[in-house]
């Protein structure tokens, strides 16, 4: 007996089917092209709004913290129907972080996939020393068949929340992917031609600090060591 699709799987299946129909129709009309707009630029930026205690794209957290940042896309030289992007984490923290929620903005409100609970465990599309998530975090206009493409500019894309679980202390990086098959990109559309415009990596810098109880134990150990050393000096004297 075939298994039933979940609601999110049905949504993703419908989107893929819709895109296939659109592309097939454009091929039939001789209107499909992959030419990138001349002089185009695009980038992603991350901003935690100061909650990490560092710069806009950096923060310090304990090993079991939850944290969030906003994602913005900027593109020039073309109109867009949406974007695709994945995130990858330094290998040293990848097993201890997951995406707990994603909410989208109004420019590109229709999320490509449901990334709630996504782990950083993909074996494909990773930069050296990184492991990516398997879910496309990008989004599109509400209905690519009827809604007009969005003009050049800077737009809020998504608010992403992460959960850490016993993360190792140290300095780590979260960044957008640049490697196939997880190449992050903005899709341009001029009314006739589509093109995928690759995004350079955007980074968020994580510093994981020990829990307060761990610091207290380290402090007690240091004090204990100092007491023992002092007593030895006294006995020798």
RODO-2510 file (C-alpha; in nm, 4 decimals, decimal comma):
residues 237
     n   res          X          Y          Z
     1     x     0,0000     0,0000     0,0000
     2     x     0,1603     0,3374    -0,0990
     3     x     0,2518     0,5682     0,1890
     4     x     0,0604     0,8924     0,2338
     5     x     0,2393     1,2239     0,1779
     6     x     0,2487     1,4780     0,4582
     7     x     0,1009     1,8232     0,3983
     8     x     0,4503     1,9748     0,3500
     9     x     0,5457     1,6971     0,1055
    10     x     0,2265     1,7577    -0,0917
    11     x     0,3017     2,1312    -0,1028
    12     x     0,6567     2,0712    -0,2263
    13     x     0,5301     1,8206    -0,4862
    14     x     0,2758     2,0740    -0,6146
    15     x     0,5427     2,3454    -0,6422
    16     x     0,7760     2,1177    -0,8353
    17     x     0,4922     2,0156    -1,0660
    18     x     0,4002     2,3809    -1,1205
    19     x     0,7577     2,4747    -1,2080
    20     x     0,7818     2,1827    -1,4523
    21     x     0,4613     2,2980    -1,6206
    22     x     0,5890     2,6574    -1,6468
    23     x     0,9269     2,5571    -1,7900
    24     x     0,7682     2,3079    -2,0325
    25     x     0,5299     2,5743    -2,1588
    26     x     0,8119     2,8215    -2,2074
    27     x     1,0176     2,5666    -2,3979
    28     x     0,7186     2,5004    -2,6220
    29     x     0,6855     2,8718    -2,6882
    30     x     1,0586     2,9092    -2,7494
    31     x     1,0776     3,1627    -2,4670
    32     x     1,3053     2,9917    -2,2143
    33     x     1,6657     3,1076    -2,1693
    34     x     1,9383     3,0851    -1,9046
    35     x     2,1177     3,4085    -1,9905
    36     x     2,2254     3,5965    -1,6793
    37     x     2,1443     3,9692    -1,6804
    38     x     2,4480     4,1773    -1,7756
    39     x     2,6024     4,3635    -1,4826
    40     x     2,3833     4,1900    -1,2238
    41     x     2,4871     4,1525    -0,8598
    42     x     2,3325     3,9679    -0,5661
    43     x     2,4143     3,8959    -0,2031
    44     x     2,2723     3,7632     0,1236
    45     x     2,3268     3,9195     0,4657
    46     x     2,2495     3,7943     0,8174
    47     x     2,1500     4,0227     1,1052
    48     x     2,0757     3,9036     1,4615
    49     x     1,9578     4,2554     1,5598
    50     x     2,2127     4,2692     1,8417
    51     x     2,0799     3,9676     2,0306
    52     x     2,4132     3,7840     2,0046
    53     x     2,6044     4,0613     2,1777
    54     x     2,8435     4,1086     1,8853
    55     x     2,8180     4,2583     1,5389
    56     x     2,5136     4,2063     1,3156
    57     x     2,6513     3,8717     1,1957
    58     x     2,8168     3,7371     1,5100
    59     x     2,7144     3,6263     1,8573
    60     x     2,8169     3,4372     2,1716
    61     x     2,5950     3,1646     2,3178
    62     x     2,6125     2,8805     2,5663
    63     x     2,6100     2,5213     2,4457
    64     x     2,2325     2,4693     2,4745
    65     x     2,1099     2,8123     2,3641
    66     x     1,8509     2,9084     2,1063
    67     x     1,9360     3,1993     1,8761
    68     x     1,7990     3,3682     1,5648
    69     x     1,8921     3,5967     1,2802
    70     x     1,7166     3,7695     0,9910
    71     x     1,8128     3,6989     0,6310
    72     x     1,8140     3,9766     0,3697
    73     x     1,8700     3,9502    -0,0046
    74     x     2,0012     4,2320    -0,2218
    75     x     2,0069     4,2100    -0,6003
    76     x     2,0574     4,4647    -0,8764
    77     x     2,0166     4,4595    -1,2537
    78     x     1,7086     4,2386    -1,2778
    79     x     1,3664     4,1487    -1,1368
    80     x     1,3227     3,8283    -0,9376
    81     x     1,0596     3,5643    -0,8669
    82     x     1,2467     3,4200    -0,5698
    83     x     1,5632     3,2598    -0,4400
    84     x     1,7081     2,9343    -0,3114
    85     x     1,9622     2,8991    -0,0332
    86     x     2,0861     2,6359     0,2070
    87     x     2,2979     2,6814     0,5185
    88     x     2,6085     2,4887     0,6201
    89     x     2,7794     2,4708     0,9599
    90     x     3,1392     2,4072     1,0609
    91     x     3,1887     2,0333     1,1061
    92     x     3,2746     2,0831     1,4721
    93     x     2,9253     2,2123     1,5505
    94     x     2,7104     2,0617     1,2719
    95     x     2,5914     1,7589     1,4771
    96     x     2,4830     1,9908     1,7595
    97     x     2,2672     2,2452     1,5774
    98     x     1,9321     2,2318     1,4006
    99     x     1,6821     2,4745     1,2503
   100     x     1,3843     2,5024     1,4833
   101     x     1,1682     2,7485     1,2875
   102     x     1,1557     2,9697     0,9768
   103     x     0,9158     3,2565     0,9059
   104     x     0,9132     3,4448     0,5758
   105     x     0,8719     3,8081     0,4762
   106     x     0,6214     3,9677     0,2387
   107     x     0,8328     4,0055    -0,0769
   108     x     0,8916     3,6301    -0,1194
   109     x     0,6389     3,4773     0,1205
   110     x     0,6079     3,1249    -0,0178
   111     x     0,8723     2,8996     0,1408
   112     x     1,0170     2,6338    -0,0908
   113     x     1,0363     2,3605     0,1757
   114     x     0,9352     2,3139     0,5377
   115     x     1,2692     2,3374     0,7206
   116     x     1,1370     2,3072     1,0772
   117     x     1,3579     2,0582     1,2609
   118     x     1,6123     2,0380     0,9785
   119     x     1,9507     1,9033     1,0843
   120     x     2,2931     1,9780     0,9400
   121     x     2,3616     1,6290     0,8084
   122     x     2,3684     1,6467     0,4292
   123     x     2,6527     1,4582     0,2548
   124     x     2,6144     1,6728    -0,0601
   125     x     2,6765     2,0327    -0,1598
   126     x     2,9136     2,1218     0,1224
   127     x     3,2225     2,3416     0,1329
   128     x     3,5399     2,1902     0,2803
   129     x     3,5062     2,1419     0,6594
   130     x     3,1308     2,2197     0,6524
   131     x     2,8086     2,0158     0,6581
   132     x     2,4858     2,1571     0,5147
   133     x     2,1176     2,1151     0,5859
   134     x     1,9027     1,9236     0,3344
   135     x     1,6207     2,1783     0,3114
   136     x     1,6042     2,4685     0,0663
   137     x     1,5382     2,7716     0,2867
   138     x     1,4506     2,9947    -0,0069
   139     x     1,1105     3,1246    -0,1114
   140     x     0,9188     3,2696    -0,4043
   141     x     0,6465     3,5216    -0,4771
   142     x     0,3039     3,3890    -0,3844
   143     x     0,2210     3,2527    -0,7316
   144     x     0,4996     3,2568    -0,9941
   145     x     0,2435     3,2067    -1,2735
   146     x     0,0497     3,5259    -1,1986
   147     x     0,2390     3,7451    -0,9507
   148     x     0,4827     3,9950    -1,1061
   149     x     0,8556     3,9600    -1,0352
   150     x     1,0003     4,1831    -0,7637
   151     x     1,2072     4,4866    -0,8661
   152     x     1,5764     4,5218    -0,7700
   153     x     1,6455     4,6171    -0,4098
   154     x     1,7048     4,4796    -0,0614
   155     x     1,4345     4,2596     0,0927
   156     x     1,3774     4,0777     0,4184
   157     x     1,3606     3,7100     0,3288
   158     x     1,3261     3,5093     0,6491
   159     x     1,3689     3,4945     1,0260
   160     x     1,5471     3,1699     1,1186
   161     x     1,5759     3,0266     1,4700
   162     x     1,8342     2,7647     1,5654
   163     x     1,8713     2,5303     1,8619
   164     x     2,2058     2,4197     2,0023
   165     x     2,2453     2,0884     2,1848
   166     x     2,5646     2,0307     2,3852
   167     x     2,7670     2,2294     2,1338
   168     x     3,1431     2,2273     2,1835
   169     x     3,3040     2,5489     2,3059
   170     x     3,4908     2,7359     2,0354
   171     x     3,4492     2,9584     1,7323
   172     x     3,2311     2,8260     1,4493
   173     x     3,0669     2,9497     1,1290
   174     x     2,7204     2,9246     0,9765
   175     x     2,7165     3,0237     0,6102
   176     x     2,5073     3,0008     0,2953
   177     x     2,6095     2,7290     0,0517
   178     x     2,7893     2,7831    -0,2795
   179     x     2,8491     2,4245    -0,3964
   180     x     2,6306     2,2126    -0,6279
   181     x     2,3780     2,0610    -0,5784
   182     x     2,3134     2,3169    -0,3033
   183     x     2,4172     2,6302    -0,4916
   184     x     2,2410     2,9311    -0,3407
   185     x     2,0997     3,1609    -0,6088
   186     x     1,8472     3,4289    -0,7017
   187     x     1,6136     3,3567    -0,9939
   188     x     1,5727     3,6463    -1,2349
   189     x     1,2864     3,6845    -1,4819
   190     x     1,2408     3,9572    -1,7412
   191     x     0,9031     3,8427    -1,8699
   192     x     1,0674     3,6088    -2,1193
   193     x     1,3930     3,4718    -1,9820
   194     x     1,4806     3,2976    -1,6562
   195     x     1,8315     3,2812    -1,5072
   196     x     1,9898     3,1551    -1,1857
   197     x     2,2288     3,4099    -1,0367
   198     x     2,4696     3,2534    -0,7887
   199     x     2,4975     3,4048    -0,4420
   200     x     2,8359     3,4384    -0,2685
   201     x     2,8575     3,2877     0,0794
   202     x     2,7086     3,4938     0,3614
   203     x     2,8433     3,4131     0,7085
   204     x     2,7347     3,4207     1,0712
   205     x     3,0102     3,3750     1,3317
   206     x     2,9268     3,1696     1,6408
   207     x     3,1208     3,1681     1,9655
   208     x     3,0147     2,8916     2,2038
   209     x     3,1061     2,9602     2,5658
   210     x     3,0959     2,7129     2,8595
   211     x     2,7824     2,6907     3,0725
   212     x     2,7952     2,8877     3,4035
   213     x     2,8125     2,5592     3,5980
   214     x     3,1127     2,4540     3,3910
   215     x     3,2840     2,7839     3,4620
   216     x     3,2125     2,7392     3,8329
   217     x     3,3685     2,3923     3,8283
   218     x     3,6725     2,5279     3,6466
   219     x     3,7000     2,8006     3,9105
   220     x     3,6734     2,5506     4,1966
   221     x     3,9350     2,3306     4,0363
   222     x     4,1717     2,6258     4,0035
   223     x     4,1161     2,7291     4,3659
   224     x     4,1641     2,3723     4,4850
   225     x     4,4878     2,3458     4,2936
   226     x     4,6141     2,6703     4,4420
   227     x     4,5316     2,5529     4,7986
   228     x     4,7143     2,2233     4,7468
   229     x     5,0191     2,4001     4,6059
   230     x     5,0226     2,6415     4,9021
   231     x     5,0034     2,3581     5,1566
   232     x     5,2927     2,1801     4,9888
   233     x     5,5042     2,4927     5,0059
   234     x     5,4219     2,5311     5,3772
   235     x     5,5132     2,1685     5,4557
   236     x     5,8409     2,2004     5,2677
   237     x     5,9233     2,5226     5,4507
***
